[in-house]
Amino acid sequence: MAGVGRKIHREQLDSGLPKELAAEFHALSEWAQGLPHRYGSRVTVRLVDAASIEGFFKSLFRRLHRYPAFVVEGTKYVGSDFSKVDRLIAESLAAQRAGG
């Protein structure tokens, strides 16, 4: 994932994002790159560009109107507090271990 993350990160920086968005993207990228270290293969990440056709329809379907947005086993979180996303992931993994 690190190679892919770097490629996407470089593309975003090259696209001329405003400083604020570039900083938010960098924080998201750093957090996402740490997921394999924290959770190993137990977590799969799917990055969907909200500006793509797929992202547009997913946003409509899930009623997401702000970004970044995360969905962990059906539970939504919108915002940049990645500790909240980590908590959702940990809760989901604990529920899976407990049998549902």
C-alpha positions as CSV (number, residue, x, y, z in Angstrom):
1,M,0.0,0.0,0.0
2,A,2.9,2.3,0.6
3,G,3.8,2.4,-3.0
4,V,0.3,3.1,-4.1
5,G,-0.1,5.7,-1.4
6,R,3.0,7.6,-2.5
7,K,1.8,7.5,-6.1
8,I,-1.6,8.9,-5.2
9,H,-0.1,11.4,-2.9
10,R,2.3,12.7,-5.6
11,E,-0.6,12.9,-8.1
12,Q,-2.6,15.0,-5.6
13,L,0.3,17.3,-4.9
14,D,1.0,17.7,-8.6
15,S,-2.7,18.6,-9.2
16,G,-2.2,21.9,-7.4
17,L,-4.4,21.4,-4.4
18,P,-4.9,24.3,-2.1
19,K,-2.6,24.2,1.0
20,E,-5.4,23.3,3.4
21,L,-6.7,20.4,1.2
22,A,-3.1,19.2,0.6
23,A,-2.5,19.1,4.4
24,E,-5.7,17.2,4.9
25,F,-4.8,14.7,2.2
26,H,-1.4,14.2,3.7
27,A,-2.8,13.4,7.1
28,L,-5.3,11.0,5.6
29,S,-2.5,9.3,3.6
30,E,-0.3,9.0,6.6
31,W,-3.1,7.5,8.6
32,A,-4.1,5.0,5.8
33,Q,-0.5,3.9,5.4
34,G,-0.4,3.0,9.1
35,L,-3.4,0.7,8.8
36,P,-1.5,-2.4,7.8
37,H,0.9,-1.9,10.8
38,R,-2.0,-1.5,13.2
39,Y,-4.4,-4.2,11.9
40,G,-2.5,-6.4,9.4
41,S,-4.6,-8.1,6.8
42,R,-7.8,-7.9,9.0
43,V,-8.7,-4.5,7.4
44,T,-9.3,-3.7,3.7
45,V,-9.4,-0.1,2.6
46,R,-11.2,1.0,-0.5
47,L,-10.5,4.6,-1.6
48,V,-13.2,6.1,-3.7
49,D,-12.8,9.5,-5.2
50,A,-16.0,11.5,-4.3
51,A,-15.7,13.3,-7.7
52,S,-15.9,10.1,-9.7
53,I,-19.1,8.5,-11.0
54,E,-18.7,5.7,-8.4
55,G,-18.1,8.2,-5.7
56,F,-21.1,10.3,-6.7
57,F,-23.4,7.3,-6.5
58,K,-21.9,5.9,-3.3
59,S,-22.3,9.4,-1.7
60,L,-26.0,9.5,-2.8
61,F,-26.7,5.9,-1.6
62,R,-25.0,6.4,1.8
63,R,-26.2,10.0,2.1
64,L,-22.7,11.4,2.6
65,H,-22.4,15.2,1.9
66,R,-19.0,16.0,3.4
67,Y,-15.6,14.5,3.2
68,P,-13.5,12.7,4.2
69,A,-16.1,10.1,4.9
70,F,-15.6,6.6,6.2
71,V,-17.9,3.6,6.4
72,V,-16.9,0.7,8.7
73,E,-19.3,-2.3,8.5
74,G,-22.2,0.1,7.7
75,T,-21.3,2.6,10.4
76,K,-20.6,6.1,8.9
77,Y,-18.2,8.7,10.2
78,V,-17.5,12.0,8.5
79,G,-14.5,14.0,9.6
80,S,-10.7,14.0,10.0
81,D,-10.5,12.6,13.5
82,F,-8.8,9.3,12.5
83,S,-8.9,8.1,16.1
84,K,-12.6,7.8,15.7
85,V,-12.2,5.7,12.6
86,D,-9.7,3.5,14.4
87,R,-12.2,3.1,17.2
88,L,-14.9,2.0,14.7
89,I,-12.4,-0.5,13.2
90,A,-11.5,-1.9,16.6
91,E,-15.1,-2.2,17.6
92,S,-15.9,-4.0,14.3
93,L,-13.0,-6.4,14.7
94,A,-14.0,-7.1,18.3
95,A,-17.6,-7.9,17.3
96,Q,-16.3,-10.2,14.6
97,R,-14.1,-12.1,17.1
98,A,-17.1,-12.3,19.5
99,G,-19.2,-13.9,16.7
100,G,-21.2,-11.1,15.4
